[in-house]
Amino acid sequence: MPAPSHLIVIGTSAGGMPALVQLVAQLPATLPAAVLVVQHFAPESDGQQLADRLARHTALPCRLPADGDLIEAGTLYLAPPDRHLLAKDGSTPHLLVTKGPRENHYRPAADALFRSAAVVFGSRVVGVVLTGMLHDGTAGLEFIKRCGGVAIVQDPHEAEYASMPESALRNVDIDYVVPLNEMGALLVEITARRTPDRKTEVPEDLKQEAAIAERVVGTTDEVLRIAHPVPLTCPDCGGSLFEVEHGTLLRYRCHTGHAFTADALLHSAQQSLEETMWVALRMMEERKNLLSNIAARGQGPYSVQQEERIEEMKKHINRLREFLLNGGNMGGNGSTAVTPED
């Protein structure tokens, strides 16, 4: 098979498989591009079964790639569950399949794929974000735009879960917002165009981040070339975080390779705060029970004192429980993130 003229990279999460089935059914076997797909699945998912499901609805061969596979035109590659799928340059473009650090808590991550594609294929990349929750793919589309590529999102009004397309629209200069039934024709049209004469220069910071992802772990010195330290800790490993200095989207990463958009980091902080408060509630309940046991065995003024402390503890418990149950006061919408495996 010939090398692809373009690379189409697709990121999706909740509601993604029905959307992918509808989209790939529109792509012809003669497509001059390769299609690389990141769908968020549970780590224990059967990736080959998922690739076979897509294959039943498209003329394109659908593969679950292995590390080192060549990137071929007219072929769809689905990222294996719990593995990043990356594009890598060389004598011929090929794929890396790695268990590197999560980005925005995801592996595979659309951001990681989109960045590697932008570094290798530059202006010949078409990035697509479909239905899904939270923010993966937003930073990736910015990477693609910085390298001269094309950014497309599914119309949020028809997406089963609009969060991923809406996040991209809020933060990135998107080229096309289209419903799924028009997206296939648009991709065929874009990839049929002549390759741009002038190759857009790939920013050095993106090359650096792509290299960190490829090697699974970076160093503090490498991260300091593209970011500066901030008084925050990585929610995945507890290491120091660095604020990335390039691009318009506020992002953070640690030297081990974990990376986050500001929105993803805020969401993680909210979840950690809620978990900590539930632990505090449990400890307060245990203290109340211990005071009750002490009061039951005491007599006179000491017993009265314990009873007063119990009543005070009950008030604190009730306030904290009410606060936790009213999730709107946690600094977000209080909802639990929906994942495909739910």
KOLKE-990609 format. One record per residue: residue in one letter; chain; x, y, z of N, C-alpha, C, O in turn. Coordinates in steps of 0.1 Angstrom, whole numbers. Layout:
// KOLKE-990609
code unit n.px n.py n.pz ca.px ca.py ca.pz c.px c.py c.pz o.px o.py o.pz
A A X Y Z X Y Z X Y Z X Y Z
...
***
This chain:
// KOLKE-990609
code unit n.px n.py n.pz ca.px ca.py ca.pz c.px c.py c.pz o.px o.py o.pz
M A 8 -12 0 0 0 0 9 13 0 19 13 6
P A 5 23 -7 12 35 -8 12 43 6 3 41 14
A A 22 52 7 22 61 19 10 71 17 7 74 6
P A 4 75 28 -8 84 27 -3 98 24 7 103 28
S A -12 105 16 -10 119 13 -14 128 25 -8 138 27
H A -23 123 33 -28 130 45 -30 120 56 -30 108 54
L A -31 126 68 -34 118 80 -47 123 86 -48 135 90
I A -57 115 87 -70 119 94 -69 113 108 -68 101 110
V A -69 121 119 -69 116 132 -82 120 139 -87 131 138
I A -88 110 146 -101 112 152 -101 109 166 -95 98 170
G A -107 117 175 -108 115 189 -122 115 193 -130 124 189
T A -126 105 201 -140 104 206 -140 97 219 -131 89 223
S A -151 98 227 -153 92 239 -167 86 241 -171 78 233
A A -174 91 251 -188 86 253 -196 88 240 -197 99 234
G A -203 77 236 -212 77 224 -204 76 212 -209 78 201
G A -191 72 213 -182 73 202 -184 62 191 -183 64 179
M A -186 49 196 -187 38 186 -198 40 176 -196 38 164
P A -211 44 180 -221 46 170 -217 58 161 -220 57 149
A A -211 68 166 -207 79 157 -196 75 148 -196 78 136
L A -186 67 152 -176 62 143 -181 53 132 -178 54 121
V A -191 44 136 -197 36 126 -203 44 115 -202 41 103
Q A -211 54 119 -217 63 109 -207 70 100 -209 72 88
L A -196 75 106 -186 82 99 -178 73 89 -177 77 77
V A -173 62 94 -164 54 85 -172 48 74 -166 44 64
A A -185 46 75 -193 41 65 -193 50 52 -196 45 41
Q A -190 62 54 -190 72 43 -176 73 36 -175 80 26
L A -166 66 41 -152 67 36 -150 57 25 -152 45 28
P A -145 60 13 -143 50 3 -130 43 4 -120 48 11
A A -129 32 -2 -116 24 -2 -105 31 -9 -93 28 -6
T A -108 41 -17 -98 48 -25 -93 60 -17 -85 68 -22
L A -96 62 -4 -92 73 4 -77 74 3 -70 64 7
P A -71 86 0 -56 86 -1 -50 89 13 -38 90 14
A A -58 90 23 -53 92 37 -54 80 45 -61 71 42
A A -46 80 55 -47 70 66 -56 76 77 -56 88 79
V A -64 67 84 -73 72 95 -68 66 108 -68 53 109
L A -65 74 117 -61 69 131 -71 74 141 -75 85 141
V A -76 64 149 -87 67 158 -83 64 172 -78 53 175
V A -87 74 181 -86 71 195 -100 72 201 -107 82 199
Q A -105 61 207 -118 60 213 -115 56 228 -107 46 230
H A -120 63 237 -118 59 251 -126 47 255 -138 47 255
F A -119 36 258 -125 24 263 -119 19 276 -109 24 280
A A -126 11 283 -121 5 295 -108 -3 291 -108 -9 280
P A -98 -4 300 -85 -11 297 -88 -25 293 -80 -31 285
E A -98 -32 299 -100 -46 296 -108 -49 284 -112 -60 281
S A -112 -38 276 -120 -40 264 -112 -49 254 -100 -49 253
D A -120 -56 245 -114 -64 234 -113 -55 222 -122 -52 215
G A -100 -50 220 -98 -40 209 -100 -46 196 -106 -39 187
Q A -97 -59 194 -99 -65 181 -114 -66 177 -118 -64 166
Q A -122 -69 187 -136 -70 185 -141 -56 180 -150 -55 172
L A -136 -45 186 -141 -32 183 -136 -28 169 -144 -22 161
A A -124 -32 165 -119 -30 151 -128 -38 141 -131 -32 131
D A -131 -50 145 -139 -58 136 -153 -52 134 -159 -52 123
R A -158 -46 145 -171 -39 144 -171 -28 134 -180 -26 126
L A -160 -20 134 -159 -9 125 -158 -14 110 -163 -9 101
A A -150 -25 109 -147 -31 96 -160 -36 89 -161 -36 77
R A -170 -39 97 -183 -44 91 -191 -32 84 -200 -35 77
H A -186 -20 86 -194 -8 81 -186 0 72 -191 11 68
T A -174 -4 68 -166 5 59 -158 -3 49 -156 -15 51
A A -155 4 38 -147 -3 28 -132 -3 32 -124 -9 25
L A -128 5 42 -114 5 46 -110 -7 55 -118 -11 63
P A -99 -12 53 -94 -22 62 -92 -16 76 -87 -5 77
C A -96 -23 86 -96 -17 100 -86 -26 108 -88 -38 109
R A -76 -20 114 -66 -27 121 -64 -23 135 -66 -11 139
L A -61 -32 144 -56 -29 157 -41 -30 156 -35 -41 156
P A -34 -18 155 -20 -18 151 -10 -24 162 -14 -24 174
A A 1 -28 157 12 -32 166 23 -21 165 23 -14 155
D A 31 -20 175 42 -11 175 51 -13 163 56 -24 161
G A 54 -2 156 62 -3 144 55 -5 131 62 -4 120
D A 42 -7 131 35 -9 118 36 4 109 36 15 115
L A 38 2 96 38 13 87 24 19 86 14 13 88
I A 24 32 83 12 40 81 8 39 66 16 44 58
E A -3 33 62 -6 31 48 -19 38 45 -28 39 53
A A -20 43 33 -31 50 28 -43 40 27 -42 28 25
G A -55 46 29 -67 38 28 -69 27 39 -75 17 36
T A -63 30 50 -64 20 61 -68 28 74 -63 39 77
L A -76 21 82 -80 27 95 -73 19 106 -73 7 107
Y A -67 27 116 -60 21 127 -67 26 140 -68 38 142
L A -71 16 148 -78 19 160 -68 17 172 -62 6 173
A A -67 27 180 -58 26 192 -62 15 201 -74 14 205
P A -53 6 204 -56 -5 213 -60 0 227 -55 11 231
P A -69 -6 234 -73 -2 248 -60 -1 257 -52 -9 256
D A -60 10 264 -49 13 274 -35 14 268 -25 12 274
R A -35 18 255 -22 21 248 -24 34 240 -34 36 234
H A -13 43 241 -13 54 232 -10 50 218 -2 41 216
L A -16 57 208 -13 55 194 -6 68 189 -12 78 190
L A 6 67 185 14 78 180 19 76 166 22 65 162
A A 20 87 159 27 87 146 42 90 148 45 99 156
K A 50 84 140 65 86 141 71 87 128 68 79 119
D A 80 97 126 87 99 113 99 89 112 103 84 122
G A 104 87 100 115 79 98 117 77 83 113 86 76
S A 124 67 79 125 64 65 111 64 58 109 68 47
T A 102 58 66 88 58 62 80 60 75 84 55 85
P A 69 68 74 61 71 86 55 57 92 50 49 84
H A 56 56 105 51 44 111 44 47 124 44 59 129
L A 39 37 131 32 39 143 39 34 156 47 25 155
L A 37 42 166 42 37 180 30 34 188 20 41 188
V A 30 22 194 19 18 203 26 16 217 33 7 219
T A 23 25 226 30 26 239 21 27 251 9 31 249
K A 26 23 262 18 24 275 24 36 282 28 35 294
G A 25 47 276 31 59 282 22 66 292 11 61 294
P A 26 77 298 19 84 308 5 89 302 4 93 291
R A -5 89 311 -18 94 306 -18 109 304 -10 116 310
E A -26 113 295 -28 127 292 -43 130 295 -51 124 289
N A -45 140 303 -59 143 307 -66 131 313 -78 129 312
H A -57 123 320 -62 110 326 -66 99 316 -71 89 320
Y A -63 101 304 -67 91 294 -54 84 288 -44 90 286
R A -56 71 285 -47 63 277 -55 53 270 -60 43 276
P A -57 53 257 -51 63 247 -57 77 249 -69 78 253
A A -50 87 245 -54 101 245 -54 107 231 -45 105 224
A A -65 114 228 -65 120 215 -55 131 214 -48 133 204
D A -52 138 225 -42 149 225 -28 143 221 -21 149 213
A A -25 132 226 -12 126 223 -11 122 209 -1 124 202
L A -21 116 203 -22 112 189 -21 124 180 -13 125 171
F A -29 134 183 -30 146 174 -17 153 174 -12 158 164
R A -10 154 186 3 161 186 13 154 178 21 160 170
S A 14 141 179 24 133 171 21 134 156 30 135 148
A A 8 134 153 5 135 139 9 148 133 14 149 122
A A 6 159 141 10 173 137 25 174 135 29 181 125
V A 33 168 143 47 168 142 52 161 130 62 166 123
V A 46 150 127 51 142 116 46 146 102 53 147 92
F A 33 150 102 26 153 89 23 167 87 19 171 76
G A 25 176 97 23 190 96 10 194 90 -1 191 96
S A 10 202 79 -2 207 73 -11 197 66 -22 200 62
R A -6 185 66 -14 174 59 -22 166 69 -27 155 66
V A -24 171 81 -32 165 91 -46 171 92 -47 183 91
V A -56 162 93 -70 167 95 -74 161 109 -75 148 110
G A -77 169 118 -81 165 132 -96 166 133 -102 176 129
V A -102 155 139 -116 154 141 -119 151 155 -114 141 161
V A -128 159 161 -133 156 175 -148 153 174 -156 161 169
L A -152 141 179 -166 137 179 -171 137 193 -165 143 202
T A -183 131 195 -190 131 207 -181 126 219 -172 117 217
G A -183 131 231 -175 127 242 -176 136 254 -180 148 252
M A -172 131 266 -172 140 278 -159 146 280 -148 140 276
L A -159 157 287 -147 164 292 -139 170 280 -145 175 271
H A -126 169 280 -118 179 272 -107 173 263 -100 180 256
D A -106 160 262 -96 154 254 -98 158 239 -109 157 235
G A -87 161 232 -88 165 218 -87 180 216 -84 184 205
T A -91 188 226 -90 202 225 -76 207 223 -73 214 213
A A -67 203 232 -53 207 230 -48 201 217 -40 208 210
G A -52 189 214 -47 183 201 -50 190 189 -42 191 180
L A -63 196 188 -67 204 177 -58 217 176 -55 221 165
E A -55 222 187 -46 234 187 -33 231 182 -27 238 174
F A -27 219 186 -14 215 180 -15 214 165 -6 218 158
I A -26 208 160 -27 206 145 -28 219 138 -22 221 128
K A -36 229 144 -37 242 138 -24 249 138 -21 256 128
R A -16 248 148 -3 254 149 7 249 138 16 256 134
C A 4 237 134 13 231 123 6 232 109 11 226 100
G A -5 240 108 -11 243 95 -21 233 91 -26 234 79
G A -25 224 100 -35 214 96 -49 219 97 -52 231 100
V A -59 210 95 -73 214 95 -80 208 108 -77 196 112
A A -89 216 114 -96 211 126 -111 211 123 -117 220 118
I A -117 199 127 -131 197 124 -137 191 137 -131 183 144
V A -149 196 141 -157 190 152 -171 186 147 -176 193 138
Q A -176 176 153 -190 172 151 -199 183 157 -196 189 168
D A -209 186 150 -219 196 155 -224 192 169 -230 182 170
P A -221 200 179 -225 197 193 -240 194 195 -244 187 203
H A -248 201 186 -263 199 188 -267 185 185 -278 181 189
E A -260 178 177 -264 164 174 -255 154 181 -258 142 180
A A -244 158 187 -236 148 194 -243 143 206 -250 150 214
E A -241 130 208 -248 123 220 -242 129 233 -250 132 242
Y A -229 132 233 -223 139 245 -216 151 239 -206 149 231
A A -220 163 242 -215 175 235 -202 181 241 -197 190 235
S A -198 176 252 -187 182 260 -174 184 252 -168 194 251
M A -169 173 245 -157 174 238 -158 183 226 -148 191 225
P A -168 183 217 -169 193 207 -170 207 212 -164 216 206
E A -178 209 223 -180 222 228 -167 228 234 -163 240 232
S A -159 219 241 -146 224 246 -137 228 235 -130 239 236
A A -136 221 224 -128 224 212 -133 238 206 -124 246 203
L A -145 240 205 -151 252 199 -148 264 208 -145 275 203
R A -148 262 221 -145 273 230 -130 278 230 -127 290 232
N A -121 268 227 -107 271 228 -99 271 216 -87 276 216
V A -104 267 205 -96 265 192 -103 271 181 -116 271 180
D A -96 277 171 -102 283 159 -105 271 150 -97 267 142
I A -117 266 150 -121 254 143 -125 258 129 -131 268 126
D A -121 249 119 -123 252 105 -137 248 101 -144 255 93
Y A -142 236 106 -155 231 101 -163 226 113 -157 218 121
V A -175 229 114 -185 223 124 -196 217 116 -204 224 110
V A -196 204 116 -205 197 107 -212 185 114 -207 179 123
P A -224 181 109 -230 169 114 -224 157 108 -217 158 98
L A -225 146 115 -219 133 110 -222 130 96 -213 125 89
N A -234 132 92 -238 127 78 -232 135 67 -233 132 55
E A -225 146 71 -218 154 61 -203 153 62 -195 158 54
M A -198 147 73 -184 147 76 -176 138 66 -165 142 63
G A -181 127 62 -174 118 53 -170 125 40 -159 125 35
A A -180 132 34 -178 139 21 -168 150 23 -159 152 14
L A -168 157 35 -159 168 37 -144 162 38 -135 168 33
L A -143 151 45 -129 145 46 -124 140 33 -112 142 30
V A -133 135 24 -129 131 11 -124 143 3 -114 142 -4
E A -132 154 4 -128 166 -3 -115 172 1 -107 175 -7
I A -113 172 14 -101 178 20 -88 170 15 -78 175 11
T A -90 157 17 -78 148 14 -75 147 -1 -65 142 -5
A A -85 150 -9 -83 150 -24 -76 162 -29 -71 162 -41
R A -75 172 -21 -69 185 -25 -54 182 -27 -48 173 -20
R A -47 190 -35 -33 190 -36 -26 193 -23 -30 202 -16
T A -15 186 -20 -8 188 -8 -2 202 -9 3 207 -19
P A -3 210 2 2 224 2 17 225 -2 25 216 1
D A 20 235 -11 33 237 -16 43 240 -5 54 235 -4
R A 39 249 4 48 253 15 45 245 28 34 246 33
K A 55 239 33 53 231 45 54 240 57 64 247 59
T A 44 240 66 45 248 78 55 243 87 56 231 90
E A 63 252 93 73 248 102 67 242 115 58 249 121
V A 72 231 119 67 225 132 73 232 144 85 232 144
P A 66 237 153 71 244 165 80 235 173 77 223 175
E A 91 240 178 101 232 186 95 226 198 98 215 202
D A 86 234 205 80 229 217 71 217 215 71 208 223
L A 64 216 203 56 204 200 66 192 197 63 181 201
K A 77 195 190 86 184 188 91 178 202 93 166 204
Q A 94 188 211 99 184 224 88 175 232 92 165 238
E A 76 179 231 65 172 238 63 158 231 60 148 238
A A 64 158 218 62 145 211 73 136 215 71 124 217
A A 85 141 217 97 132 220 95 127 235 98 115 237
I A 90 135 244 87 130 257 77 119 257 79 109 264
A A 67 120 249 56 110 248 62 97 242 58 86 246
E A 71 99 232 76 87 226 85 79 235 85 66 235
R A 92 85 244 102 78 253 96 74 266 102 69 275
V A 83 77 267 75 73 279 78 82 291 68 86 298
V A 90 86 293 93 94 305 103 105 301 113 102 293
G A 101 117 306 111 128 302 120 131 314 121 123 323
T A 126 143 314 134 147 325 130 161 328 123 168 320
T A 133 166 340 130 180 344 136 190 335 130 200 331
D A 148 187 330 155 196 321 147 198 308 146 209 303
E A 142 187 303 135 187 291 122 195 292 119 203 283
V A 115 193 303 102 200 305 105 215 307 97 224 303
L A 116 219 314 120 233 316 122 240 303 122 253 303
R A 125 233 292 127 240 279 114 246 274 114 255 265
I A 103 240 278 90 244 272 80 249 283 69 253 279
A A 84 249 296 74 252 306 82 258 318 94 256 319
H A 74 264 327 80 268 340 73 263 352 61 260 351
P A 80 261 363 73 254 374 63 263 381 64 275 381
V A 52 257 386 41 263 393 39 256 406 42 244 407
P A 33 262 416 30 255 429 18 246 428 8 248 436
L A 18 237 420 8 227 418 14 213 417 26 212 413
T A 6 203 421 12 189 420 3 181 410 -8 183 408
C A 10 171 404 4 163 394 -6 153 401 -2 146 410
P A -19 153 397 -28 145 403 -26 130 400 -32 121 407
D A -18 126 390 -16 112 387 -4 106 394 -4 95 398
C A 7 115 397 19 109 403 24 117 415 33 112 422
G A 18 129 417 22 137 429 34 145 427 39 152 436
G A 40 145 415 52 153 412 48 167 409 36 171 408
S A 58 176 408 56 190 405 51 192 391 55 185 382
L A 42 202 390 37 205 377 44 217 371 49 226 378
F A 44 218 357 50 229 350 40 235 341 32 227 334
E A 39 248 340 29 254 331 36 256 317 46 262 316
V A 29 250 307 35 251 293 34 265 288 24 272 290
E A 44 270 282 45 284 278 41 287 264 41 299 260
H A 38 277 256 35 279 242 20 276 239 14 268 246
G A 15 282 228 1 280 224 -8 288 232 -4 295 242
T A -21 289 228 -31 297 235 -38 290 246 -45 297 254
L A -38 277 246 -45 269 256 -37 267 268 -25 262 267
L A -42 270 280 -35 268 292 -33 254 295 -43 246 297
R A -21 249 296 -18 235 298 -7 233 309 1 242 311
Y A -7 221 314 3 217 324 9 203 322 2 195 316
R A 21 201 326 26 187 325 37 185 336 42 195 341
C A 39 173 339 50 169 349 61 163 341 59 159 329
H A 73 161 347 84 156 340 83 141 336 90 136 328
T A 74 134 343 72 120 340 64 118 327 63 107 322
G A 57 129 323 50 128 310 35 130 311 28 132 301
H A 29 130 323 15 133 325 12 148 320 20 156 323
A A 1 150 313 -2 163 308 -17 166 309 -25 156 309
F A -20 178 311 -34 182 314 -37 196 308 -28 205 308
T A -49 198 303 -54 211 301 -58 217 314 -60 209 324
A A -60 230 315 -64 236 328 -78 231 332 -80 229 343
D A -87 229 322 -100 224 325 -99 210 331 -106 207 341
A A -91 201 325 -90 188 330 -84 188 344 -88 180 353
L A -74 197 347 -68 197 360 -78 203 370 -78 198 382
L A -86 212 366 -96 217 375 -106 206 379 -110 205 391
H A -110 199 369 -119 188 371 -113 177 381 -120 172 390
S A -101 174 379 -94 165 388 -93 170 402 -95 163 412
A A -90 183 403 -89 189 417 -103 189 424 -103 187 436
Q A -113 191 416 -127 190 422 -130 176 427 -135 174 438
Q A -126 166 419 -128 152 424 -120 149 436 -125 142 445
S A -108 154 436 -99 151 448 -105 158 461 -104 152 471
L A -109 170 459 -115 177 470 -127 169 476 -129 168 488
E A -136 165 466 -148 158 471 -144 145 478 -150 141 488
E A -134 137 473 -130 125 479 -124 128 493 -127 120 503
T A -117 139 495 -111 142 508 -122 146 518 -121 142 529
M A -132 153 513 -143 156 522 -151 144 526 -156 144 538
W A -153 134 518 -160 122 522 -151 115 533 -157 109 542
V A -138 115 531 -130 109 541 -131 117 555 -132 111 565
A A -132 130 554 -134 138 566 -147 135 572 -148 134 585
L A -157 133 564 -171 130 569 -170 116 577 -176 115 588
R A -163 106 571 -162 93 577 -155 95 591 -159 88 601
M A -144 103 591 -136 104 604 -145 111 614 -144 108 626
M A -153 121 610 -161 128 620 -172 118 625 -175 119 637
E A -177 110 617 -187 100 621 -181 90 631 -187 87 642
E A -168 86 629 -161 77 638 -159 84 651 -160 78 662
R A -155 97 651 -153 105 663 -166 106 671 -166 105 684
K A -177 108 664 -190 109 671 -193 96 678 -198 96 690
N A -190 85 671 -193 72 677 -185 69 689 -189 64 699
L A -172 73 688 -163 71 700 -167 80 712 -167 75 723
L A -171 92 709 -176 101 720 -189 95 726 -191 96 738
S A -197 89 718 -210 83 723 -206 71 733 -212 70 743
N A -196 63 729 -192 52 737 -186 57 750 -189 52 761
I A -178 68 750 -173 74 762 -183 79 771 -183 77 783
A A -193 86 765 -204 92 773 -212 81 780 -217 83 791
A A -214 70 773 -223 59 778 -216 53 791 -224 48 799
R A -203 54 792 -196 48 804 -193 59 814 -189 55 825
G A -195 71 811 -192 82 821 -203 85 830 -214 80 828
Q A -200 93 840 -210 98 849 -208 112 853 -197 117 851
G A -219 119 857 -218 133 862 -214 143 851 -217 141 840
P A -206 153 856 -202 164 846 -195 159 834 -196 165 823
Y A -186 149 836 -178 144 824 -187 139 813 -185 141 802
S A -198 131 817 -207 126 808 -215 137 801 -218 136 789
V A -219 147 808 -226 159 802 -217 166 792 -222 170 782
Q A -204 167 795 -194 174 786 -193 166 773 -193 172 762
Q A -193 152 774 -192 144 762 -205 146 754 -204 146 741
E A -216 146 760 -229 148 753 -229 161 745 -234 162 734
E A -223 171 751 -223 184 744 -214 184 732 -217 189 722
R A -203 177 734 -193 175 723 -200 167 711 -197 169 700
I A -208 157 715 -215 149 705 -224 157 697 -225 156 685
E A -232 166 704 -242 174 697 -235 184 688 -240 186 677
E A -224 189 692 -216 198 684 -211 191 671 -211 196 660
M A -206 178 673 -201 170 662 -212 167 652 -210 167 640
K A -224 164 658 -235 161 649 -238 173 640 -242 171 628
K A -237 185 645 -240 197 637 -229 198 626 -233 201 614
H A -217 196 629 -206 196 619 -209 185 608 -207 188 596
I A -212 173 612 -215 162 603 -226 166 594 -226 164 581
N A -237 171 599 -249 175 591 -245 186 581 -250 185 569
R A -237 196 585 -233 206 576 -225 201 564 -227 204 553
L A -215 192 568 -206 187 558 -214 177 548 -212 177 536
R A -223 169 554 -231 160 545 -240 168 536 -241 164 524
E A -246 179 541 -254 187 532 -246 193 521 -250 194 509
F A -234 198 525 -225 204 515 -221 194 504 -221 198 492
L A -218 182 508 -214 172 498 -226 168 489 -224 166 477
L A -238 166 495 -249 162 487 -254 173 478 -260 170 468
N A -251 186 481 -254 197 472 -242 200 463 -234 209 466
G A -239 191 453 -227 192 446 -225 205 439 -214 208 435
G A -235 214 437 -234 227 431 -225 236 438 -220 246 432
N A -222 233 451 -213 242 459 -199 237 459 -191 243 466
M A -196 227 450 -182 222 450 -173 229 440 -162 225 438
G A -179 240 434 -171 247 424 -172 242 410 -165 246 401
G A -182 233 408 -185 228 395 -199 224 394 -207 230 402
N A -203 215 385 -217 212 384 -221 200 392 -233 196 393
G A -211 194 400 -214 183 409 -217 170 402 -220 160 409
S A -216 170 389 -220 157 382 -208 148 382 -196 152 383
T A -211 135 380 -200 125 378 -197 123 364 -206 122 356
A A -185 123 360 -181 122 346 -186 108 341 -185 98 347
V A -192 109 328 -197 97 322 -186 91 313 -180 99 305
T A -183 79 314 -173 73 306 -179 62 297 -190 57 301
P A -174 58 286 -180 48 277 -183 35 284 -193 29 281
E A -174 31 294 -176 18 300 -187 19 310 -192 8 315
D A -192 31 313 -204 32 322 -216 27 315 -227 27 321
***
